[in-house]
């Protein structure tokens, strides 16, 4: 991991990969697969230390968090739940010896199967799981505790899984106030705390329910709510609690920390998509990547890829296509697979389920493919080091 450079952290179905450049964001080099080939759903990095955490797992391995302090040269895993390999090892001494299995109980038993999201804020590491729980670690990921106030929320018995299950996939913090945090859970909606997780408020109300037509789709707006299948969410920079989300049925903006949401889909070719990204300095500049719908393929409309950018908080949209495939393009970009850096102009990066990573160093005006033929990409994040 180069000093003064940019590293694109990529989670895939077959491990994590690092795509690294020097300060000018050129000459990209790929290392991996890391994390013993585990499915990696999300990664987080600490720009001050260079430490990277990668969360993932599955039915075979159970859930766990991997950590590297040396740019991926070596990794340690903290396993949190057991999987099928533990059952095998318990009944096969030779297999147990081969994988170094000790039979030591894991801290969360079989409570969840995967880590789906990671975040590092104000010295605390957070992880979201499948099924949806929130975990915290105050020792760099060595030990973890469950945030019971979320698991025991009064609405918890009404949370319904989306197509990927009931997953806590998005963790958003206020950099100016560590007591404030927002979570996205599919398909339970947005939850917020203003007392460092002591209590949580469910925030999915439409700002103008009368103007939003009722739809037949179960994930669509109804009953004065936006639709609870959140796909991704970000907080805009600045002191106001301006939030944006892409959910199963539209792009939405909240000017009051999620207490009310307004539809900003006008001008987009589809209401369906997974990621949303906000400019690191301009709260009115956002990017999303619409797909053609959940029942007709989930690929770019007309099989021509475009990232859509708004410079006015979603009032108007512009399609950005230069350098992206415009014929026979059938990839999907998943909820955690778009990220950005803090350079000027800002860089935007996204990964596809066909194994490509595209980068723009001019805020989306043009794109370059900086990696191809990777496994299915589940997550993209950026680590910038001094």
VEXDREN-2710 file (C-alpha; in Angstrom, 1 decimal):
% VEXDREN-2710
k/r/px/py/pz
1/UNK/0.0/0.0/0.0
2/UNK/1.9/3.1/-1.3
3/UNK/2.5/6.0/1.0
4/UNK/0.6/9.1/-0.3
5/UNK/-1.4/6.9/-2.7
6/UNK/-4.9/5.7/-3.2
7/UNK/-6.0/2.1/-2.6
8/UNK/-9.3/0.8/-3.9
9/UNK/-10.4/-1.9/-1.5
10/UNK/-12.5/-4.6/-3.3
11/UNK/-14.6/-7.3/-1.7
12/UNK/-15.5/-10.2/-3.9
13/UNK/-17.1/-13.7/-3.7
14/UNK/-13.5/-15.1/-3.6
15/UNK/-11.6/-12.8/-1.3
16/UNK/-10.5/-9.2/-1.1
17/UNK/-8.3/-7.4/-3.6
18/UNK/-6.3/-4.2/-3.3
19/UNK/-5.9/-1.9/-6.4
20/UNK/-3.2/0.6/-5.6
21/UNK/-1.9/3.7/-7.3
22/UNK/0.5/6.5/-6.6
23/UNK/-0.6/10.0/-5.7
24/UNK/-1.6/10.9/-9.3
25/UNK/-4.2/8.0/-9.4
26/UNK/-2.5/6.2/-12.3
27/UNK/-0.5/3.0/-12.8
28/UNK/-2.9/0.9/-10.9
29/UNK/-1.6/-2.4/-9.5
30/UNK/-3.7/-5.3/-8.2
31/UNK/-2.9/-7.7/-5.3
32/UNK/-5.0/-10.6/-4.0
33/UNK/-6.9/-12.6/-3.4
34/UNK/-6.6/-11.9/0.3
35/UNK/-8.6/-13.4/3.3
36/UNK/-8.1/-17.0/2.3
37/UNK/-10.7/-16.7/-0.5
38/UNK/-13.6/-16.0/1.9
39/UNK/-16.6/-14.1/0.5
40/UNK/-15.9/-10.5/1.6
41/UNK/-19.0/-8.3/1.7
42/UNK/-17.4/-5.0/2.8
43/UNK/-14.1/-3.4/3.9
44/UNK/-13.1/-0.4/6.0
45/UNK/-9.7/1.2/6.4
46/UNK/-8.1/3.6/8.8
47/UNK/-6.2/6.3/6.9
48/UNK/-4.0/7.2/9.9
49/UNK/-2.6/3.7/10.5
50/UNK/-3.3/1.9/7.1
51/UNK/-5.1/-0.9/9.0
52/UNK/-7.8/-2.6/6.8
53/UNK/-10.7/-4.7/8.1
54/UNK/-12.6/-7.0/5.8
55/UNK/-15.9/-8.6/6.8
56/UNK/-17.6/-11.5/5.3
57/UNK/-18.1/-15.3/5.6
58/UNK/-20.9/-17.6/4.8
59/UNK/-22.5/-21.0/5.5
60/UNK/-19.2/-22.8/5.2
61/UNK/-16.9/-20.7/7.3
62/UNK/-19.4/-18.8/9.5
63/UNK/-18.9/-15.0/9.9
64/UNK/-15.7/-13.2/10.7
65/UNK/-13.6/-10.1/10.3
66/UNK/-10.1/-10.1/8.8
67/UNK/-7.5/-7.5/9.6
68/UNK/-4.2/-6.5/8.1
69/UNK/-1.7/-3.9/9.4
70/UNK/0.8/-4.2/6.6
71/UNK/-1.0/-3.6/3.3
72/UNK/-2.2/-7.1/2.9
73/UNK/1.1/-8.9/3.3
74/UNK/-0.3/-10.7/6.4
75/UNK/-3.8/-11.2/7.8
76/UNK/-5.5/-12.3/11.0
77/UNK/-9.1/-13.4/11.2
78/UNK/-11.4/-13.1/14.2
79/UNK/-14.1/-15.7/13.7
80/UNK/-17.5/-14.7/15.2
81/UNK/-19.8/-17.6/14.4
82/UNK/-19.4/-21.2/13.3
83/UNK/-20.2/-22.8/9.9
84/UNK/-20.3/-26.1/8.2
85/UNK/-16.6/-26.6/8.4
86/UNK/-16.9/-26.7/12.2
87/UNK/-19.4/-29.5/11.9
88/UNK/-17.1/-31.4/9.6
89/UNK/-14.1/-30.8/11.9
90/UNK/-16.0/-32.0/15.0
91/UNK/-16.5/-35.3/13.3
92/UNK/-13.3/-35.7/11.3
93/UNK/-10.0/-35.5/13.3
94/UNK/-7.9/-35.4/10.1
95/UNK/-9.9/-32.5/8.7
96/UNK/-9.7/-30.7/12.0
97/UNK/-5.9/-31.1/12.1
98/UNK/-5.6/-29.9/8.5
99/UNK/-7.5/-26.6/9.2
100/UNK/-6.1/-26.1/12.7
101/UNK/-9.5/-26.5/14.3
102/UNK/-9.5/-26.5/18.1
103/UNK/-13.2/-26.7/18.9
104/UNK/-13.0/-23.5/21.0
105/UNK/-16.5/-22.0/21.2
106/UNK/-17.0/-18.9/19.1
107/UNK/-18.5/-15.7/20.7
108/UNK/-21.8/-15.6/18.8
109/UNK/-22.4/-19.3/18.2
110/UNK/-24.6/-19.6/15.2
111/UNK/-26.5/-16.3/15.6
112/UNK/-25.6/-15.0/12.2
113/UNK/-23.8/-16.2/9.0
114/UNK/-22.1/-13.2/7.6
115/UNK/-20.6/-9.8/8.2
116/UNK/-22.2/-7.4/5.6
117/UNK/-20.9/-4.0/6.5
118/UNK/-18.0/-2.3/8.3
119/UNK/-17.3/1.1/9.6
120/UNK/-14.6/2.8/11.7
121/UNK/-15.7/6.0/13.5
122/UNK/-14.2/7.9/16.4
123/UNK/-12.0/5.0/17.4
124/UNK/-14.9/2.4/17.4
125/UNK/-15.2/-0.4/14.8
126/UNK/-18.7/-1.3/13.7
127/UNK/-20.0/-4.3/11.8
128/UNK/-23.5/-5.2/10.5
129/UNK/-24.6/-8.8/10.1
130/UNK/-26.9/-11.2/8.3
131/UNK/-29.5/-11.6/10.0
132/UNK/-29.4/-7.9/11.0
133/UNK/-27.5/-7.1/14.1
134/UNK/-25.0/-4.3/14.9
135/UNK/-21.7/-5.2/16.6
136/UNK/-19.0/-2.9/18.0
137/UNK/-15.4/-3.4/18.8
138/UNK/-13.2/-1.1/20.9
139/UNK/-10.0/-3.0/20.5
140/UNK/-9.4/-2.9/16.8
141/UNK/-11.6/-5.9/16.0
142/UNK/-10.2/-8.4/18.4
143/UNK/-13.4/-8.7/20.5
144/UNK/-17.0/-7.7/19.7
145/UNK/-20.2/-6.9/21.5
146/UNK/-23.8/-6.8/20.2
147/UNK/-25.7/-3.5/20.4
148/UNK/-28.8/-4.9/22.1
149/UNK/-30.8/-1.7/21.9
150/UNK/-31.1/-2.2/18.1
151/UNK/-31.8/-6.0/18.3
152/UNK/-34.5/-5.4/20.9
153/UNK/-36.1/-2.5/19.0
154/UNK/-39.9/-2.6/19.4
155/UNK/-40.3/-3.1/15.7
156/UNK/-37.8/-6.0/15.3
157/UNK/-40.5/-8.7/15.1
158/UNK/-41.9/-6.9/12.0
159/UNK/-38.6/-6.8/10.1
160/UNK/-38.9/-8.7/6.8
161/UNK/-35.9/-10.0/4.8
162/UNK/-35.3/-8.8/1.3
163/UNK/-34.1/-11.0/-1.5
164/UNK/-30.6/-11.3/0.0
165/UNK/-32.1/-11.9/3.5
166/UNK/-32.4/-9.6/6.5
167/UNK/-29.1/-7.7/6.3
168/UNK/-27.7/-4.6/8.1
169/UNK/-25.7/-3.4/5.1
170/UNK/-25.1/0.4/5.6
171/UNK/-23.5/2.2/8.6
172/UNK/-23.4/6.0/8.4
173/UNK/-21.8/8.3/11.0
174/UNK/-21.8/12.0/11.6
175/UNK/-18.1/13.0/11.7
176/UNK/-18.9/16.0/13.9
177/UNK/-20.9/14.2/16.5
178/UNK/-20.0/10.6/17.3
179/UNK/-23.3/10.1/19.2
180/UNK/-25.2/10.3/15.9
181/UNK/-25.5/7.3/13.5
182/UNK/-27.8/5.9/10.8
183/UNK/-28.2/2.3/9.7
184/UNK/-29.8/0.8/6.6
185/UNK/-31.5/-2.6/7.0
186/UNK/-33.1/-4.5/4.1
187/UNK/-36.0/-4.7/4.4
188/UNK/-36.6/-2.9/7.7
189/UNK/-35.6/0.6/6.6
190/UNK/-33.6/3.4/8.2
191/UNK/-32.7/3.6/11.9
192/UNK/-31.0/6.5/13.7
193/UNK/-29.5/7.1/17.1
194/UNK/-28.5/10.4/18.6
195/UNK/-27.3/8.9/21.9
196/UNK/-24.4/6.6/20.7
197/UNK/-26.7/3.6/20.3
198/UNK/-28.6/3.9/23.6
199/UNK/-31.8/4.1/21.6
200/UNK/-32.9/3.9/18.0
201/UNK/-35.6/5.7/16.0
202/UNK/-37.1/4.2/12.8
203/UNK/-37.1/6.9/10.1
204/UNK/-38.9/6.1/6.9
205/UNK/-41.6/8.7/6.7
206/UNK/-42.5/10.4/3.4
207/UNK/-42.2/14.2/3.4
208/UNK/-45.3/14.5/1.1
209/UNK/-47.2/11.2/1.2
210/UNK/-50.1/12.7/-0.8
211/UNK/-47.9/13.3/-3.8
212/UNK/-46.5/9.7/-3.9
213/UNK/-48.7/7.3/-5.7
214/UNK/-49.4/3.9/-4.2
215/UNK/-47.7/1.0/-6.0
216/UNK/-48.3/-2.8/-6.1
217/UNK/-44.7/-3.7/-5.6
218/UNK/-44.1/-4.7/-1.9
219/UNK/-40.9/-2.6/-1.7
220/UNK/-42.6/0.6/-3.1
221/UNK/-43.8/3.6/-1.1
222/UNK/-47.0/3.0/0.8
223/UNK/-48.8/4.0/3.9
224/UNK/-46.8/7.2/4.2
225/UNK/-43.5/5.4/4.2
226/UNK/-40.7/5.4/1.6
227/UNK/-40.5/1.6/1.3
228/UNK/-38.3/-0.3/3.8
229/UNK/-35.9/-2.0/1.4
230/UNK/-33.0/0.4/1.7
231/UNK/-30.2/-0.4/-0.7
232/UNK/-27.6/2.2/0.3
233/UNK/-27.4/5.5/2.1
234/UNK/-24.9/8.3/2.6
235/UNK/-24.7/11.5/4.7
236/UNK/-23.7/14.7/2.8
237/UNK/-20.7/16.7/4.1
238/UNK/-21.4/19.7/6.3
239/UNK/-23.2/20.5/9.5
240/UNK/-26.8/19.7/8.3
241/UNK/-28.1/16.2/8.5
242/UNK/-28.6/15.9/4.7
243/UNK/-29.0/12.2/3.7
244/UNK/-29.5/10.5/0.4
245/UNK/-30.6/6.9/-0.1
246/UNK/-31.1/4.6/-3.1
247/UNK/-33.7/2.0/-2.2
248/UNK/-35.6/-0.7/-4.0
249/UNK/-38.0/1.8/-5.5
250/UNK/-36.3/5.1/-5.9
251/UNK/-33.7/7.7/-4.9
252/UNK/-34.7/9.8/-1.9
253/UNK/-33.4/12.9/0.0
254/UNK/-33.8/13.8/3.6
255/UNK/-33.0/17.3/4.9
256/UNK/-33.7/16.4/8.5
257/UNK/-31.6/13.4/9.3
258/UNK/-34.1/10.9/7.9
259/UNK/-37.2/12.1/9.8
260/UNK/-38.8/12.8/6.4
261/UNK/-37.8/11.8/2.9
262/UNK/-38.6/13.3/-0.5
263/UNK/-38.6/11.6/-4.0
264/UNK/-35.8/12.8/-6.3
265/UNK/-36.3/10.3/-9.1
266/UNK/-37.5/12.8/-11.8
267/UNK/-35.0/12.6/-14.7
268/UNK/-33.6/9.2/-14.0
269/UNK/-34.3/6.3/-16.4
270/UNK/-35.3/3.9/-13.6
271/UNK/-36.3/3.9/-9.9
272/UNK/-34.3/0.7/-9.3
273/UNK/-30.6/0.7/-8.4
274/UNK/-28.2/-0.2/-5.6
275/UNK/-25.5/2.4/-4.8
276/UNK/-25.5/6.1/-4.0
277/UNK/-22.5/8.3/-3.6
278/UNK/-22.1/11.9/-2.3
279/UNK/-19.3/14.4/-3.1
280/UNK/-16.7/14.7/-0.3
281/UNK/-17.1/18.5/-0.1
282/UNK/-20.3/19.5/-2.1
283/UNK/-23.5/18.3/-0.4
284/UNK/-25.4/18.9/-3.6
285/UNK/-23.4/16.6/-5.9
286/UNK/-24.4/13.0/-5.9
287/UNK/-24.0/9.9/-8.1
288/UNK/-26.1/6.8/-8.7
289/UNK/-26.2/4.0/-11.1
290/UNK/-29.8/3.1/-12.2
291/UNK/-30.6/-0.5/-13.3
292/UNK/-33.6/-1.5/-15.4
293/UNK/-35.6/-3.1/-12.6
294/UNK/-35.6/-6.1/-10.3
295/UNK/-37.8/-8.3/-12.5
296/UNK/-36.2/-7.5/-15.9
297/UNK/-32.6/-8.3/-15.4
298/UNK/-31.1/-5.7/-13.1
299/UNK/-28.7/-4.4/-15.8
300/UNK/-28.2/-0.8/-17.2
301/UNK/-31.2/0.4/-19.2
302/UNK/-30.9/-0.4/-22.9
303/UNK/-27.8/-2.4/-21.9
304/UNK/-25.7/0.8/-22.1
305/UNK/-23.8/1.7/-18.9
306/UNK/-24.1/5.2/-17.3
307/UNK/-23.5/6.8/-14.0
308/UNK/-26.0/9.5/-13.3
309/UNK/-24.8/12.7/-11.5
310/UNK/-26.8/15.6/-10.0
311/UNK/-25.1/18.9/-9.1
312/UNK/-28.3/20.3/-7.4
313/UNK/-29.2/17.7/-4.8
314/UNK/-31.3/15.5/-7.2
315/UNK/-33.4/18.2/-8.8
316/UNK/-31.8/17.5/-12.2
317/UNK/-29.7/14.6/-13.5
318/UNK/-27.0/14.1/-16.1
319/UNK/-25.9/10.7/-17.6
320/UNK/-22.1/10.1/-17.7
321/UNK/-21.1/7.5/-20.3
322/UNK/-17.6/8.4/-21.6
323/UNK/-15.4/5.3/-21.3
324/UNK/-18.3/3.0/-20.2
325/UNK/-19.6/0.1/-22.3
326/UNK/-22.5/1.2/-24.5
327/UNK/-23.5/-2.0/-26.2
328/UNK/-24.4/-5.4/-24.7
329/UNK/-23.7/-4.3/-21.2
330/UNK/-25.5/-6.6/-18.7
331/UNK/-23.6/-6.2/-15.5
332/UNK/-25.0/-5.3/-12.1
333/UNK/-23.4/-2.9/-9.6
334/UNK/-24.3/-3.9/-6.1
335/UNK/-25.2/-1.8/-3.0
336/UNK/-21.7/-1.4/-1.5
337/UNK/-19.8/-1.4/-4.8
338/UNK/-19.4/2.4/-5.4
339/UNK/-17.0/4.5/-3.5
340/UNK/-15.1/7.8/-3.8
341/UNK/-11.9/9.6/-2.8
342/UNK/-11.4/13.1/-1.4
343/UNK/-9.1/14.4/-4.1
344/UNK/-9.8/17.5/-6.2
345/UNK/-11.4/16.7/-8.5
346/UNK/-13.0/13.9/-6.6
347/UNK/-12.5/10.3/-7.8
348/UNK/-15.4/7.9/-8.2
349/UNK/-15.0/4.1/-8.4
350/UNK/-17.4/1.2/-9.0
351/UNK/-17.2/-2.5/-9.4
352/UNK/-19.4/-4.9/-11.3
353/UNK/-20.7/-8.4/-10.8
354/UNK/-18.8/-9.3/-14.0
355/UNK/-15.5/-8.5/-12.2
356/UNK/-14.5/-5.0/-13.6
357/UNK/-13.6/-1.9/-11.6
358/UNK/-14.1/1.5/-13.3
359/UNK/-12.6/4.7/-12.1
360/UNK/-13.1/8.3/-12.8
361/UNK/-10.7/11.0/-11.6
362/UNK/-12.8/13.9/-12.9
363/UNK/-16.0/13.4/-10.9
364/UNK/-17.6/11.1/-13.5
365/UNK/-16.9/13.0/-16.7
366/UNK/-14.9/10.1/-18.1
367/UNK/-14.1/6.6/-17.0
368/UNK/-11.3/4.0/-17.2
369/UNK/-11.4/0.3/-16.5
370/UNK/-8.7/-0.3/-13.9
371/UNK/-9.3/-4.0/-13.2
372/UNK/-11.1/-6.7/-15.1
373/UNK/-11.8/-10.5/-14.7
374/UNK/-12.0/-10.3/-10.9
375/UNK/-14.6/-12.5/-9.2
376/UNK/-18.1/-11.1/-8.6
377/UNK/-17.5/-7.7/-6.8
378/UNK/-19.6/-7.2/-3.7
379/UNK/-18.0/-4.0/-2.3
380/UNK/-15.7/-1.1/-3.2
381/UNK/-14.2/1.3/-0.7
382/UNK/-11.2/3.7/-0.9
383/UNK/-8.3/4.1/1.5
384/UNK/-6.2/7.2/1.1
385/UNK/-2.9/7.3/3.1
386/UNK/-0.7/10.3/3.9
END
